[in-house]
Amino acid sequence: MKHIVIISSSVRTGRLSHRVALYLHRYLTEHQLADAEILDLKSYRFPLFEERFSLQENLPDKLVDFTERLVASDGTILVSPVYNASFPASLKNVIDLYLNEWYHQPVAVVSVSSGKVPGIATVQALQALMLKLGALVVPRLSTVIAVDQVLNEEGEPQNPVAFEELMRPMLDELLWLIQQTNE
């Protein structure tokens, strides 16, 4: 079975986007679409990195752990809150650690907003960045709005059918990309 890492990128107190990461993790495993794990940037508590991973000396254990998990995966889902029509510095900090590690890595992006405006600019900015790094990016614009109204704190949807309809096309495209890269 394929292995997908879900990067939950918000490190703020009271974050809401982590609910989507929890949902995706549960959905992938319960439907036996892939083995999945969440790489939660809040729990890693990374400092601001001054250099790429391959050029760093005296690597902290938590950075080695994160990198090993990322590299061992068959695909990645970036779950990002919408911060001023962009994405959080915590995510940019981690993305910029790597270059070769992203090359030909299947990647999907989901933006998450507490408001009623979809984070299309956030998805597009992350897609453009990942394409520049050589990742194979799912083109679908996946956005979740009013997240606190559609998912509870454990990532369980108020309307499971509607939320599956929102997420499943992105997941299907990611799984297809993963299959193409493993043939």
N, C-alpha and C positions, 0 to 999 in steps of 0.2 A: 504494500500500500504506500502511496506517496505521502510525503511529509511536508506540511505547510507551517511556516511560522507566521504568526500574526503579531505585528509590532504595534503595541498600544502606546501612542506617543505623547499623550498628555501627562504632565507631571504636576499639574495644579491640584490644589485642595478642592474637593467638590466636583471633580471632573465628571463629565457625562459621556464622553466618547468611549471610555473603557467598557461601557455597556454593550457597545457594538462588537468590540473584541470578544467579550464573553459570549455573545450570541453566536458569532461566527465559529468560535472554538466548539461550542456545544453542537451547532448544526452540522459541522463537518464530521465530527466524531459520531454523533447519533445516527447520521445517515450513511455512515461508513464510506464517505467520499474521500477521506484522507485522514491520516494521523495529523493532529494539529497541536501546537503549543503556542502560548502567548509569551512574547518577550515584552515585558512591561517596563518601559523606561523609568517609570516612577520607582519601581523596586530596585532597579540598577543604580539609580542616583549617580549617573556619570558626571564627571567634571567637564568643563569646556576643554575639548581636545585641541592641542596645538599642532598636531601632525597626524598624518594618515597612520593607520594601524601597522602597515608593513614597515614604517620608518621609526616607530616608537621603540624606546628601550624601557626596560623594567615595567613590563606590562602588568597591570593589576589583574588579579585572578578573575574578577567579575567581567572585565573586558575580554579576557581569553574565553571565558564561558559563553558570553554573548556571541562572540565571533564564531566559535565552534558550532553553536546551535544554528546560526544564520547560514554558515557555509554548508552545513550538513543537510539543509532543507532542499526540497525540490521546487519550492515557490514561496513567495512572500506576499502577505497582505499588509499594506500600510493603512492603519486606521488613524486618521488625523482630525482633531477638532479644527474648526474654522477660526483662525486668529486674524482679524482684520483682512479678510479675503486672501489669507495665506495660511501657512502652517507653523507649528511651534518650533522654536529654536532647538528644543531637545531633539526633535526629529532631524533637523538639518545637521546638527552636531554629529549624529550617528551615521547618517547617510554619507557625509563627507569623510568619514573614517576609511571608507572603502572605495576601490576602483575596480580592480580585477574581480573582486568578489561579486560585484553586481553584473558583470559581463555575461550576457545570455541568461540571466536569472529571470524567470517569469515573475512578474510583479503586478499586483492589482492595488488600486487605491480606493479608499472609501473616506469621504469627508463627513463630518458629523457637526450638526448645528443645533443649538437649543432654540433657535428662532424658526421663523417660517420661510427664510430665504435659503435655498440650496447653496452649498459651497462649491459651485462649479469652478470658480477661479482657483480654489484650493486644490481640487482634483487635477485641473489642467496644469497648475504650477508643478505639482509633484510628478505628474506624468512626463512633462517636459524635462525635468531634472533627471528622472530615471532613464529616459531615452538617451539623454546626453551621456550618461554613464554606461550605456550599452545594454541596459536591461531590456527584456522583452515585456512590453507593457500592455496590459489589457486596455483597449481603447474605450471601453464603456465608462460613462460618467456616473459613478455610484455615489449618491449623496443621501444622507439621512437628515431630515429636518425634525424639529420639535422632539428631539430624542427622548426627553424626559416624559413625554406623553405617549410614546410608542413602545418604549422598553423600560422595564423596572430596573432596580439596582443590580439584579443578578443577570441582566441581559435577556430576560424573558419577555417576549412581545405581548402587547395587549391584544393584537390581532395576528396570530401566527401565520395565517394564510397570506395576508397582505404583506407582512414583512418578508416572508419567503419569496414572494413575487418580486419584491424589491431587490433582494440580495442574490437570488439564484442565478440570474443571467450573468452577473459578474463572476460568480463562482464557477459556472460552467465554462466561461471563457478562460479563466485561469487554469482550470483542470485540463482543458484542451491544449493550452500552451505548454503545460507541464508534460503532457503526453507527447507532443511534437518534439520537445527537446530531449526526450528519453528514447526516441526511436533510432 
